[in-house]
Amino acid sequence: MLAMQSLSTFSKAIANKHSSQIKHCLYIMMKGIHSILIAFTLLTSICSLASAFDPDPLQDFCVAIKDIKNGGLNKPGNTSNPLGSNVTVVDVDQLPGLNTLGISLARLDFAPYGLNPPHTHPRGTEILVVVQGTLYVGFVSSNPDNRLFTKILYPGDVFVFPIGLIHFQFNTGKTEALAFSGLSSQNAGLITIAKAVFGSNPPINPDVLAKAFQLDKDVVKDLQSQLWSG
């Protein structure tokens, strides 16, 4: 509307040969164009940030040059640990040929009542399919709702965990369970919540955690002594 009014005024000014009006109209038109360019540049920047995950491939594939001997998922993981679970990852570190392709895989083995504890993948969405056993899985939406979405999965069932959201898998059966996951990144990353919070190196000040989780300070120190990664 501003441009149309300016053009109309500009035309009248030319007809009347008023140079001052001509200069004024040109200034308004240039100012409008400048604003449009700024808005376009800002929109372009936002769009580029929104898609800033794995880069688009610059070639069909990247030939692996390292001799990888543990890049398969055919062997069961060792579940003899306090959680009763094991995740075997095949990402770009294990299979360099995944470079720039934006995908990776994982094998999840569970002992009876084994747990893959609450964690997040900051750079990838995960899709999981159960092959053996029964898994109770779920994820929590972001603030302020923090809504929990859960499902009991049986062999052949599929579930998706959105990028960056806290999620878990728990074997509810008395037998072993097995699942495979695909992730939308060559290296989706992993943040195990309890380990990151109570096992950071150096440890987070116990006063901070006691207040944040409304726990006794001695309980916090006990958790830190068990999970500290130092």
C-alpha positions in Angstrom: 0.0 0.0 0.0 2.9 2.4 0.9 4.6 1.7 -2.5 1.3 2.3 -4.4 0.7 5.6 -2.6 4.3 6.7 -3.2 4.0 5.8 -6.9 0.7 7.8 -7.1 2.2 10.8 -5.4 5.4 10.4 -7.5 3.4 10.5 -10.7 1.5 13.6 -9.6 4.8 15.2 -8.6 6.2 14.6 -12.1 3.1 16.0 -13.7 3.4 19.1 -11.5 7.2 19.2 -11.8 7.6 19.6 -8.1 11.2 18.5 -7.5 10.9 18.5 -3.7 8.0 16.0 -3.8 9.9 13.9 -6.3 12.8 13.6 -3.9 10.5 12.8 -1.0 8.7 10.1 -2.9 12.1 8.5 -3.9 13.2 8.5 -0.3 10.0 6.7 0.8 10.3 4.2 -2.0 14.0 3.4 -1.2 13.2 3.2 2.5 10.4 0.6 1.8 12.7 -1.5 -0.4 15.4 -1.4 2.3 12.9 -2.7 4.9 11.9 -5.5 2.6 15.6 -6.5 2.0 16.2 -6.6 5.8 13.1 -8.8 6.4 14.2 -11.2 3.6 17.7 -11.5 5.0 16.3 -12.2 8.5 13.9 -14.9 7.1 16.8 -16.5 5.2 18.9 -16.6 8.3 16.1 -18.2 10.4 15.5 -20.9 7.7 19.2 -21.8 7.6 19.3 -22.1 11.4 16.2 -24.3 11.4 17.8 -26.8 9.1 21.2 -26.8 10.7 21.5 -30.5 11.4 23.6 -33.0 9.4 25.0 -31.3 6.3 23.6 -32.2 2.9 25.8 -34.7 1.1 28.4 -33.3 -1.3 28.9 -36.6 -3.0 27.1 -40.0 -3.4 29.0 -41.6 -0.6 32.2 -41.4 1.5 34.5 -44.4 1.0 35.5 -45.8 4.4 39.3 -45.8 4.9 39.6 -47.2 8.4 39.7 -51.0 9.1 36.5 -51.3 11.2 36.1 -54.6 13.0 33.2 -53.8 15.3 30.8 -52.1 12.9 28.2 -54.9 13.0 25.1 -55.7 15.0 25.1 -59.4 14.8 26.5 -60.1 18.3 24.4 -59.6 21.5 25.6 -56.9 23.9 26.7 -57.6 27.4 23.8 -56.9 29.8 25.7 -57.9 32.9 25.5 -54.5 34.5 23.3 -52.7 37.1 20.9 -51.5 34.4 20.6 -54.9 32.7 20.9 -53.4 29.2 23.5 -52.7 26.4 23.3 -50.4 23.4 25.6 -51.2 20.5 25.9 -48.2 18.2 26.9 -48.1 14.6 27.5 -44.4 13.7 30.1 -42.6 11.7 32.8 -43.5 14.2 32.2 -47.2 13.7 31.3 -47.0 10.0 33.0 -44.0 8.3 30.9 -44.7 5.2 28.0 -43.0 7.0 29.7 -39.7 6.7 27.3 -37.0 5.4 24.5 -39.5 5.0 22.5 -38.5 8.1 21.7 -41.9 9.4 23.0 -44.4 12.0 21.9 -47.6 13.7 21.9 -49.2 17.2 21.2 -52.6 18.7 19.5 -52.7 22.1 19.8 -55.8 24.3 17.9 -56.2 27.5 18.2 -58.7 30.3 14.9 -59.5 32.1 13.7 -56.2 33.6 16.6 -54.4 32.0 16.4 -50.7 31.5 17.8 -48.2 29.0 17.5 -45.2 31.3 16.1 -41.8 30.5 18.3 -40.1 27.9 18.2 -37.8 24.9 19.8 -37.6 21.4 20.4 -33.9 20.8 21.0 -34.3 17.1 18.6 -37.0 15.9 15.1 -38.6 15.9 15.0 -42.3 16.8 12.8 -45.0 15.3 12.8 -48.3 17.2 11.5 -51.7 16.2 11.2 -54.6 18.7 12.4 -58.0 17.5 12.1 -60.1 20.6 10.5 -59.7 24.0 8.2 -56.9 25.4 9.3 -53.3 26.0 7.7 -50.5 27.8 8.8 -47.3 26.1 8.1 -43.6 26.4 9.2 -40.0 26.0 8.4 -36.7 27.7 7.4 -33.6 25.8 9.1 -30.3 26.5 8.1 -27.5 28.9 5.6 -26.4 30.0 3.4 -29.6 29.5 6.0 -32.3 30.2 3.5 -34.8 28.9 4.4 -38.5 29.0 3.7 -40.7 26.0 4.1 -44.4 26.6 3.4 -47.7 24.9 3.9 -51.4 25.4 5.7 -52.8 22.4 5.7 -56.4 21.1 7.8 -58.0 18.4 7.2 -56.1 15.2 5.9 -53.0 16.9 7.5 -49.6 16.0 7.9 -46.4 18.0 9.4 -43.0 17.4 11.3 -40.8 19.8 11.4 -37.1 18.6 14.7 -35.4 18.5 16.0 -34.0 21.7 13.3 -35.3 24.0 13.9 -37.5 27.1 13.0 -41.1 26.5 13.5 -44.6 27.8 13.0 -48.4 27.1 12.3 -51.0 29.8 12.0 -54.7 29.5 8.8 -55.7 31.3 9.2 -59.5 30.7 11.0 -62.3 32.4 12.9 -63.1 29.2 15.6 -61.3 27.2 14.4 -58.5 24.8 16.0 -57.2 21.6 15.3 -54.1 19.5 17.0 -52.2 16.7 16.9 -48.4 16.3 17.6 -46.1 13.3 18.6 -42.4 14.0 18.4 -39.4 11.7 22.0 -38.4 12.1 25.4 -39.9 11.4 26.2 -39.1 15.1 23.0 -38.4 17.1 24.8 -37.9 20.4 23.7 -39.3 23.8 23.0 -37.5 27.1 22.0 -39.9 29.9 20.1 -37.7 32.3 21.2 -39.2 35.6 24.8 -39.6 34.5 25.0 -36.0 33.2 23.4 -34.5 36.3 24.8 -36.5 39.1 27.9 -37.8 37.4 29.4 -34.7 35.8 33.1 -34.1 36.0 33.8 -32.1 38.0 30.6 -32.6 40.1 27.9 -30.0 40.2 27.7 -28.2 43.6 25.4 -30.4 45.8 23.5 -27.3 47.0 22.4 -26.7 43.4 21.1 -30.2 42.9 19.5 -30.5 46.3 17.5 -27.4 45.6 16.7 -28.3 42.0 15.4 -31.8 42.9 14.2 -31.0 46.3 16.4 -33.7 47.8 18.4 -33.9 51.0 22.0 -32.8 50.4 23.3 -36.1 51.7 21.2 -38.0 49.1 22.7 -35.9 46.4 26.2 -36.6 47.6 25.4 -40.3 47.7 24.1 -40.2 44.1 27.2 -38.3 43.0 29.5 -40.8 44.6 27.8 -43.6 42.7 27.6 -41.9 39.3 30.6 -39.5 39.3 32.6 -40.0 36.1 35.9 -38.8 37.5 
